[in-house]
């Protein structure tokens, strides 16, 4: 068990897409996926990764919260960090929330350095992204 990682990641297994992994690494999520690929059948794919201060503590909190959904389906590196598919939306929402808070903090700091309202800029940026997502979903609904 490593406490030194600063990248929190969410991975899905292929072809068994019912298995999802929550973990941390010190290098990159792609590097970690390659290491796991050697220890297990199938292949893990990164869904989301976030650089997080204190990633170990957040990972441990997520593992405690999701303990009832934990699944051990192989022996080897990382075998205790896999969960059933229904945990993925919760974990993804937590990770996206962390990423948005980090970007908001960076926007605020940039605003202080360059004399503009960084949080207002960030709010407008998120609103535009939301609008694009809504337009995309409306387009997809017309196709289906």
MOVEN-V920416 format. One record per residue. N is the residue number from 1. RES is the residue in three letters. PHI is phi in degrees with one decimal (NA if undefined). OMEGA is omega as a letter, one per 40 degrees, with the letter a starting at -180 (NA if undefined). Layout:
{{N;RES;PHI;OMEGA} {N;RES;PHI;OMEGA}}
This chain:
{{1;UNK;NA;a} {2;UNK;-105.8;i} {3;UNK;-103.6;a} {4;UNK;-92.0;a} {5;UNK;-71.1;i} {6;UNK;-123.5;i} {7;UNK;-113.5;i} {8;UNK;-93.7;a} {9;UNK;-134.0;i} {10;UNK;-125.5;a} {11;UNK;-125.6;i} {12;UNK;-117.4;i} {13;UNK;-90.5;i} {14;UNK;-125.2;e} {15;UNK;-92.4;a} {16;UNK;-89.6;a} {17;UNK;-70.2;i} {18;UNK;-81.5;a} {19;UNK;-105.4;a} {20;UNK;-127.8;a} {21;UNK;-116.6;i} {22;UNK;-118.5;a} {23;UNK;-159.8;i} {24;UNK;-128.3;i} {25;UNK;-149.6;i} {26;UNK;-99.7;a} {27;UNK;-102.0;i} {28;UNK;-153.6;i} {29;UNK;-65.7;i} {30;UNK;-66.3;i} {31;UNK;-63.9;i} {32;UNK;-65.1;i} {33;UNK;-62.1;i} {34;UNK;-65.4;i} {35;UNK;-66.5;i} {36;UNK;-68.0;a} {37;UNK;-58.0;i} {38;UNK;-75.5;a} {39;UNK;-94.3;a} {40;UNK;-141.4;i} {41;UNK;-75.8;a} {42;UNK;79.1;a} {43;UNK;-144.6;i} {44;UNK;-88.1;i} {45;UNK;-124.8;i} {46;UNK;-71.7;i} {47;UNK;-100.6;i} {48;UNK;-152.4;i} {49;UNK;-142.6;a} {50;UNK;-137.7;i} {51;UNK;-79.4;a} {52;UNK;-132.4;i} {53;UNK;-65.4;a} {54;UNK;73.4;a} {55;UNK;-57.7;a} {56;UNK;-59.2;a} {57;UNK;-68.0;i} {58;UNK;-68.5;i} {59;UNK;-61.0;i} {60;UNK;-64.2;i} {61;UNK;-62.0;i} {62;UNK;-61.2;i} {63;UNK;-63.2;i} {64;UNK;-66.0;a} {65;UNK;-64.4;a} {66;UNK;-101.6;a} {67;UNK;-52.0;a} {68;UNK;-68.5;a} {69;UNK;-104.8;a} {70;UNK;-69.4;i} {71;UNK;-136.7;i} {72;UNK;-108.6;a} {73;UNK;-123.9;i} {74;UNK;-154.6;i} {75;UNK;-106.2;i} {76;UNK;140.2;a} {77;UNK;-57.5;i} {78;UNK;75.3;a} {79;UNK;-70.5;a} {80;UNK;-92.6;a} {81;UNK;-105.4;a} {82;UNK;-102.4;a} {83;UNK;-136.6;i} {84;UNK;-66.8;a} {85;UNK;-60.1;a} {86;UNK;-71.3;i} {87;UNK;-81.1;a} {88;UNK;-57.8;a} {89;UNK;-61.4;i} {90;UNK;-64.9;a} {91;UNK;-63.3;i} {92;UNK;-61.5;i} {93;UNK;-62.5;i} {94;UNK;-61.3;a} {95;UNK;-68.1;i} {96;UNK;-66.5;i} {97;UNK;-60.9;i} {98;UNK;-62.2;a} {99;UNK;-62.2;i} {100;UNK;-64.1;i} {101;UNK;-64.7;i} {102;UNK;-64.6;i} {103;UNK;-66.3;i} {104;UNK;-62.6;i} {105;UNK;-64.3;i} {106;UNK;-64.8;i} {107;UNK;-63.4;i} {108;UNK;-62.7;i} {109;UNK;-64.3;i} {110;UNK;-62.8;i} {111;UNK;-63.0;i} {112;UNK;-65.4;a} {113;UNK;-70.4;a} {114;UNK;-103.6;i} {115;UNK;58.0;i} {116;UNK;-143.8;a} {117;UNK;-83.1;a} {118;UNK;-64.8;a} {119;UNK;-70.8;i} {120;UNK;-66.1;i} {121;UNK;-59.1;a} {122;UNK;-62.6;i} {123;UNK;-60.1;i} {124;UNK;-65.3;i} {125;UNK;-61.3;i} {126;UNK;-65.2;i} {127;UNK;-62.6;i} {128;UNK;-66.2;i} {129;UNK;-60.5;i} {130;UNK;-61.5;i} {131;UNK;-60.9;i} {132;UNK;-62.9;i} {133;UNK;-63.4;i} {134;UNK;-63.1;i} {135;UNK;-60.6;i} {136;UNK;-62.8;i} {137;UNK;-65.8;i} {138;UNK;-63.2;i} {139;UNK;-62.6;i} {140;UNK;-64.2;i} {141;UNK;-64.5;i} {142;UNK;-70.1;i} {143;UNK;-74.1;a} {144;UNK;-86.5;NA}}
